[in-house]
Amino acid sequence: MDGYDVVVVGGGAAGLNGALMLARARRSVVVVDAGAPRNAPAAGVHGLLARDGMSPAELLERGRDEVRRYGGHVVAGEVAAAVGDSGGFTVTLAAGASVRARRLLVATGVVDELPAVPGLRDRWGRDVVHCPYCHGWEIRDQAIGVLAGGPLSVHQALLFRQWSDDVTLFTHTMPPPAGEEAGQLAARGVRVIGGEVASLVIAEDRIAGVRLADGTVVAREALAVAPRMTVRAAFLDGLGLRPVEHPAGVGEHIASDATGRTDVPGVWVAGNATDLTAQVGAAAAAGAAAAGQINADLIAEETREAVAAHRPPLPPEPESEARVGDR
């Protein structure tokens, strides 16, 4: 592949919307898409204006078509490494091909690491969920369980209480809530059950209950979990750009400023790779915003080069008196 203004790593909402903005700005751009979107198990994308309920696959296919419409390229592949030099970056794909770019936009998203409870992964995105704004309406008024697994578990239980008055927090391997948190749960009518969760009870392809280690089964129709989120970023090691722990303690992300600019000059990041809580709409908006910053950065560089190229030459220095006299 020939050199590009920008290589976008990641073909989700953030990466594609960034690429769309860059292509419309008449930038040469290629999206490298590994084809493993985080929301693939979900039946539909929710909370996205004019696209609510659309399948994730259809949304991304439309996005790829729009990028190509403006001359952008989308290629299937996984980025194995990225290194920088004075002219930009060389991005190498796992299959062996490489491409040069002046700037990088990283939009690789995250991987959800679920608790080690049998059955969770099989139900993920169906009746095992994590985000009330993505799935709360679909499980409204149902018997919802919340599996504690991190520092925001009580917060998660209180959130899901908005969609159902039958919410139970399973402490699992976490200590039981105490103090103010215990009071908040009691005030909102959220039941707390101690003991480790052993498995899910499935009947007719639906969650019917949660089985504890002591054999007790608590009837539930949906289960919310808080996965640990880790960013796909091993390929950035060659640039010295590594994920850091998120301040909320829910996973790791690539740190950036409000525009998506990272500590490595020429590298921007957008979407869940930096903002772990971003839904599809917010991720797409972040991709567009980062693209605008990248285009402005390229314009600034090109303007400096143009000024240097058109600067009039300096006049010759006058000959000294001694040299004139020698003639």
Buried (B, 14 or more C-beta within 10 A) or exposed (E): BEBBBBBBBBBBBBBBBBBBBBBBBEBBBBBBBBEBBBBEBBEBBBBBEEBEEBBBEEBBEEBBEBBBEBEBBBBEBBBBBBEBEEEBBBBBBEEEEBBBBBBBBBBBBBBBEBBEBEBBBEBBBBBBBBBBEBBBEBBBEBBBBBBBBBEBBBBBBBBBBEBBEBBBBBBBEBEEBEEEBEEBBEEEEBBBBEBEBBBBBBEEEEBBBBBBEEEEBBEBBBBBBBBBBBBBBEBBEBBEBEBEEBEEEBBBBBBBEEBBBBEBEBBBBBBBBBBBEBBBBBBBBBBBBBBBBBBEBBEEEEEEEEEEEEEEEEEEEEEEEEEEEEE
